[in-house]
Amino acid sequence: MNRKSFLKNSLLGSSLLLLPGPAQNFFSGTSSKSIKLSIRNPQQKNICATCGTRYATAKTTNDTCPICEDDRQYVGDGGQTWLSYTDVAKGKSIQVTKLQENIYELKISPSFAIGQKAHLVLSESGNVLWDCIPYLDEQTITYIKSLGGIKAIAISHPHYYSLMAEWAAALDCPIYLHENDKQWIQDNSKHISLWHGAELPLWDGMKVVHVGGHFDGSTVLHLPNHGLKGTLFTGDSLYVTRDRKHVSMMYSYPNLVPLPQKAIEQINSRVEPLEFDTIHGAFNGQLIATGAKDAFRRSVKRYLNIFEV
């Protein structure tokens, strides 16, 4: 089963915290002046069609994508394919949906590559983009700026580095990446800021927490003052399951490779001290709207029970 099949079979569209009716774009009525977007070398074929990662230089048919060659990902059924930004942009748009008062999701329509979404978190001292997607347009930049712009981009792990350099350039903000994953950076940028250790405090109580596991530098974003008991954004570090009563913690999701006991214990040691009642994952339907801390605890217990002799 490849990654797309795994994700397709794992997800359920959620409307629990969406505004009534279908997913909504919020661009109409914006009074902000349109922003001119400039993408570097848009004709270069340097974007992997399978994972959506953009590379710094043009690629040939003989070049491979190290991220897809890694056993946490996969090479597409048709082999390695490289696209230009112009190729990717054909027929694409970004759907922006308001999930809650200060939380929006951004996803590419129609879906491209892995198909993850990003989350925009609005906060009094500055907004945060959690994770990234491999497409960007002027309409989206204009709308984000109308909401106050972005103070920082924080990305959970290398599968979502995607078009991060272009997003940061357009929004003039730093990209926070854990230094344990620096070898996976394929498109370097002056905006990248590597950090180390267990936590990166942001502002208004928000922080990025290093959990490891899926990647050595995998992280989650914690909002302690959101909702009744806080909110967690997880990327793939904690993967909301189909029943939305548990989370998975895997080394490879598309290839179904589990994590060892030590990695599960580290994730538990970093997440257990956090107060949260809600989890937002990276794909459609990946929402635990209430009782998320209990779901996390049940999941850790279930995993660790496997290792008991």
Phi, psi and omega in degrees: 000124179277176186298317182297319179295319179300314182293318182299321182279348186262343193251150175228129178300132182248138176237010189302316182247012178277159172295157182304146178085189182292166177307140188242139168272146184243026183280327184296138178091352179292134183261356182295145176293138182299139180265133177276121182261131179238112179264132179294132172044061186294345181268349180291136176274092184221017178244126180289127183290337184273315183254346178081009179285133176265136179254159186288335185234162178295148182244156176249173180296341180272350181279143177252163177258111181303329180291320178282332177289336179293149186283005171269358180224205179194156174272137183303156184301332180270009182088179182292127180231135179247137180238155171271166175299323178298319176300312183298320188288344184299119176074009184263154170213169176249122178270120179253122183235131177277117181270317179215183186306318184238020181229127177236150171249147179234126178216152182281136177230127351293162186302148180223143176058231183293328176090017179290164174245162173251160177239135175256120181252119178271134181214152188303319184268002179148146182269153181236134169262117179262121185067177189213160179234155188273035176206150180209143177222167184295324181298317180293316179299317179301315182291317179299319178295329177292340178267004179110006179074198180230131178275333179197152168252132174235133187238134188289324183190169190298337179298341182247015175296320171037249185255032190302323183296321179288321176299314182293322179294318182291328183257359177050062182214160178285156172247119180266116178235141177287137186296340179295344180248017185297333181292347181266359179288120184254343182226088187293157184207147176294345181277346183287130177236110180276138177232163182225170178095193186271333184216147172239101178294138176255257180205166181052032178083352181287150176205151173264131185244127178280124179242338182067202178093267182304311167233159180301329182255015183303141184224166171231160177250128182247129175245098186289334187257017181257129181073197183287319187227016178100163184227145179237131172254128197243347187057229176255004182297317171234113189259111183298127184280170184299325181280351181057028176244355183215172169232148174262150176228100188234151171287313177227123177280309182294331181256007172054051177255119183283165173274152174286166182303318182300322180291320177298319181294324178292316177303314180299319182294332181271330185267325183305320180291347183278141175265121178201151178237350183230142173235130171252122175266187189266358185228165180305135178083353182273076180221125166252105191283335178205152181076022185294324180296319177295322177298319178298314181297318177300320183292316178300315180299318180296318178295311184293332176297332179297326185276351180289138182269000000 
